[in-house]
């Protein structure tokens, strides 16, 4: 008697705004976890799936409550909740929803889905594993124990995961297969240790740039201070201000293989979507980077934001 979703695949052509569809899916899926007698624990602390801005994560005590309610072990519960993660996807181009759940050492679970941006380039896409991992990282998680995905990770994602401080030991769970460490899916791996990089993705980092300005500017600089840029030494961060005053920030995350690198804007847009907001909600954006950096984010950031309808974009220089 597990938590089973009866949801149909997301129709990306629907006229209903995506975030409304996504929140309806959360509510239905959580409800289906408790559709048999005696399944709801007295006084259990459960997420409010009716909240349109449900944050797409579960606290450790919420995971425990769901396990108690369903009788599922941790791995089975993660599989049962994959429809929620897949409902987070913004598959506006492929119409193919991929969901992932990153399980942190803190006990928190972080949902993620593939994010595609119409009007931008395909290279700006965020893969589901990247979405869940960056979600965890930007929420302050220090390391991951496992990741559960509804489809086999592509080579891009396997390489991205190899940048983590959990490295090749990260457990990957796929439907219908035994769990394996990342090393099983990425044999003879090339990664940061081959380049003698000691500080890995999700390790604590503070680049020490002075923080000043208004709240949005400070958020962008703080995001740059936390970024992972050991290959180009080109730190950057992005902060987005929404019409209701909510702020989301994203930090740059480089990869030893270069191409799986996640730009800072994608990290911020990922959080925005996972929290039930839409791109028209953005009223202002700030990019923080060095003027003389080897790699510059400005042009790509502006192009993507304009494609999504945001034209109020500023740049603050670090240093």
C-alpha positions in Angstrom: 0.0 0.0 0.0 2.3 2.7 -1.2 1.9 6.2 -2.4 1.0 5.9 -6.0 0.3 8.7 -8.4 -2.6 8.5 -10.9 -1.5 11.6 -12.6 -1.3 11.9 -16.4 1.8 13.3 -18.0 2.0 17.1 -18.1 0.5 18.6 -21.3 2.9 21.5 -21.9 0.4 23.0 -24.4 -2.2 23.6 -21.7 -3.5 27.1 -21.4 -3.5 26.8 -17.6 -0.3 28.4 -16.2 2.3 25.8 -15.5 2.8 26.5 -11.8 -1.0 26.0 -11.2 -0.8 22.6 -12.9 2.3 21.7 -10.9 0.7 22.6 -7.5 -2.4 20.6 -8.4 -0.2 17.7 -9.0 1.5 18.1 -5.7 -1.9 18.2 -3.9 -3.2 15.1 -5.8 0.0 13.1 -5.2 0.2 13.8 -1.5 -3.5 13.1 -1.1 -3.0 9.7 -2.8 -0.5 8.8 -0.2 -3.2 8.8 2.4 -6.2 7.3 0.6 -6.4 4.2 2.8 -7.7 3.8 6.4 -5.3 4.5 9.2 -2.6 5.9 6.9 -2.5 9.5 8.3 -0.5 9.7 11.5 -2.0 11.7 14.3 -0.3 15.1 14.6 2.0 14.3 11.7 3.8 17.3 10.2 3.1 17.2 6.5 3.8 19.7 3.7 0.9 21.9 2.7 0.5 20.8 -0.9 -2.2 23.4 -1.4 0.3 26.2 -1.0 1.0 27.5 -4.5 4.5 28.2 -3.4 5.3 24.8 -1.8 9.1 24.9 -1.9 9.6 21.5 -3.6 11.6 20.0 -0.7 10.8 17.9 2.3 12.3 18.4 5.8 13.8 15.3 7.5 10.8 15.1 9.9 8.4 15.3 6.9 10.2 12.4 5.3 9.9 10.4 8.5 6.1 11.2 8.7 5.5 10.1 5.2 7.4 6.9 5.8 5.3 6.2 8.9 2.1 7.0 7.0 2.9 4.8 4.0 4.9 2.0 5.5 7.5 2.5 2.8 11.3 2.5 3.4 13.3 5.5 2.3 14.2 4.2 -1.2 10.6 3.1 -1.9 9.2 6.4 -0.7 11.6 8.3 -3.0 10.3 6.3 -6.0 6.7 6.9 -4.9 7.3 10.7 -4.8 9.1 10.9 -8.2 5.9 12.1 -9.9 6.1 15.2 -7.7 9.6 15.9 -8.9 8.6 15.3 -12.5 5.8 17.7 -12.1 8.4 20.4 -11.3 9.8 20.2 -14.8 9.5 23.0 -17.3 9.7 20.9 -20.4 8.4 23.6 -22.8 10.6 22.3 -25.7 10.8 18.5 -25.3 7.4 17.9 -23.5 9.4 15.1 -21.7 9.3 15.5 -17.9 12.2 14.1 -16.0 12.2 14.2 -12.2 14.9 13.8 -9.6 15.1 13.8 -5.8 18.4 14.6 -4.2 18.7 13.2 -0.6 21.0 15.3 1.6 23.1 14.3 4.5 20.9 16.6 6.6 17.9 14.4 5.9 16.2 16.9 3.7 15.0 15.8 0.2 15.1 18.3 -2.7 13.0 17.9 -5.8 14.2 18.8 -9.3 13.0 18.7 -12.9 14.4 19.5 -16.3 14.1 23.2 -17.1 14.0 24.3 -20.8 13.8 28.0 -21.9 11.9 28.8 -25.1 13.5 31.6 -27.1 17.0 30.9 -25.6 19.5 28.2 -26.7 19.4 24.5 -26.0 22.7 24.9 -24.1 20.8 26.9 -21.4 18.8 23.8 -20.4 19.0 22.6 -16.8 18.8 18.8 -16.6 16.7 17.2 -13.8 19.7 15.9 -11.8 21.3 19.4 -12.1 18.1 20.9 -10.9 17.8 18.7 -7.8 21.5 19.0 -7.0 21.7 22.8 -7.4 18.5 23.1 -5.4 20.1 21.3 -2.5 23.4 23.3 -2.8 21.7 26.7 -3.0 19.6 25.7 0.0 22.7 25.2 2.1 23.0 21.4 1.9 26.6 20.3 2.5 26.6 16.9 0.7 24.4 14.3 -0.8 23.8 10.7 0.1 21.8 9.6 -2.9 19.7 10.8 -5.9 16.6 9.1 -7.3 15.7 9.7 -10.9 12.9 8.4 -13.1 15.1 8.0 -16.2 18.8 6.9 -16.6 21.1 9.9 -16.1 22.7 11.1 -19.4 26.4 11.4 -19.7 26.1 15.2 -19.1 24.5 14.6 -15.7 26.9 11.8 -14.7 29.8 14.2 -15.3 28.0 17.0 -13.4 27.5 14.6 -10.4 31.2 13.7 -10.4 32.0 17.3 -9.4 30.2 16.8 -6.0 32.1 16.3 -2.8 30.2 12.9 -2.5 32.0 12.0 -5.8 31.8 8.5 -7.3 30.3 7.2 -4.0 27.0 9.0 -4.6 24.2 6.4 -4.8 21.9 6.5 -7.8 18.5 4.9 -7.6 16.5 4.2 -10.8 13.1 2.4 -11.2 13.4 -1.3 -11.8 17.1 -1.5 -11.1 19.4 -2.1 -8.2 21.0 1.0 -6.7 24.6 1.6 -7.7 27.2 4.2 -6.9 28.0 6.8 -9.5 31.2 4.9 -10.2 29.1 2.2 -11.8 27.6 4.6 -14.3 30.8 6.6 -14.9 33.7 4.1 -15.1 37.3 5.4 -15.7 35.9 8.8 -14.7 37.7 12.1 -15.3 37.0 14.7 -12.7 38.3 17.5 -10.4 40.8 15.3 -8.6 42.5 14.7 -11.9 43.1 18.4 -12.1 44.2 18.5 -8.4 41.1 20.5 -7.4 40.7 20.1 -3.6 37.5 22.2 -3.0 34.5 20.4 -4.6 31.0 21.3 -5.4 28.9 21.6 -2.2 32.0 22.3 -0.1 31.8 25.5 1.8 33.3 28.4 -0.2 33.6 32.1 0.5 35.5 34.2 -2.1 35.4 37.2 0.2 34.1 39.9 -2.1 32.7 42.9 -0.1 28.9 42.9 0.1 27.1 46.2 -0.3 24.1 47.8 -2.0 20.4 47.1 -1.8 19.0 43.7 -0.9 19.1 42.4 -4.5 22.6 43.5 -5.1 23.8 42.0 -1.8 22.1 38.7 -2.8 23.9 38.6 -6.1 27.3 39.3 -4.5 26.7 36.7 -1.8 25.8 34.2 -4.5 29.1 35.0 -6.3 30.9 34.5 -3.0 29.5 31.0 -2.7 30.2 29.9 -6.3 32.3 27.0 -7.5 34.7 28.3 -10.2 38.1 26.5 -9.7 38.9 26.2 -13.5 38.3 29.7 -14.8 38.5 31.7 -11.6 35.6 33.7 -12.9 33.2 34.0 -10.0 29.6 35.1 -10.6 26.2 35.1 -9.1 22.7 36.2 -10.1 19.8 37.5 -8.0 16.2 37.8 -9.2 13.6 40.1 -7.6 9.9 39.1 -8.2 6.9 41.4 -8.2 5.8 40.2 -4.8 9.3 41.1 -3.4 10.6 37.5 -3.2 14.3 37.1 -4.0 16.0 34.1 -5.6 19.7 33.8 -6.2 21.9 31.4 -8.2 25.6 30.6 -7.9 27.9 29.7 -10.8 28.9 25.9 -10.7 31.8 24.9 -12.9 32.7 21.4 -14.0 36.0 19.7 -14.8 34.6 18.8 -18.2 33.5 22.4 -18.8 30.3 21.8 -20.8 28.2 20.5 -17.8 28.9 23.8 -16.0 25.7 25.4 -14.6 25.5 29.2 -15.1 24.3 31.3 -12.2 21.1 32.4 -13.9 20.0 28.8 -14.4 20.4 28.2 -10.6 18.2 31.2 -9.8 15.6 30.3 -12.5 15.5 26.8 -11.2 14.7 27.9 -7.7 12.0 30.3 -9.0 10.2 27.5 -10.9 10.6 25.0 -8.1 8.9 27.5 -5.7 5.8 27.8 -8.0 6.6 31.1 -9.6 6.7 31.9 -13.4 9.1 34.0 -15.5 6.7 36.9 -15.9 6.9 37.3 -12.1 10.5 38.6 -12.5 10.7 42.4 -12.3 14.5 42.9 -11.8 17.7 40.9 -12.2 21.3 41.6 -11.1 24.4 39.7 -12.3 27.6 40.0 -10.1 30.9 39.2 -11.8 34.4 40.5 -12.2 35.1 43.0 -15.0 38.3 41.3 -16.1 37.2 37.7 -15.6 38.4 35.1 -18.1 34.7 34.1 -18.7 31.9 36.7 -18.8 28.3 35.8 -18.0 26.7 39.1 -19.0 25.7 38.5 -22.7 24.3 35.0 -22.1 22.4 36.2 -19.0 20.9 39.1 -20.7 19.9 37.1 -23.8 18.2 34.4 -21.7 16.4 36.9 -19.4 15.1 38.9 -22.4 13.8 35.7 -24.0 11.8 35.1 -20.8 10.5 38.7 -20.8 12.7 40.4 -18.3 14.4 43.6 -19.5 15.3 45.2 -16.2 18.8 43.7 -15.9 21.8 45.2 -14.1 25.5 44.3 -13.6 27.5 44.8 -10.5 31.3 44.4 -10.6 33.0 42.3 -7.9 36.1 43.5 -6.2 
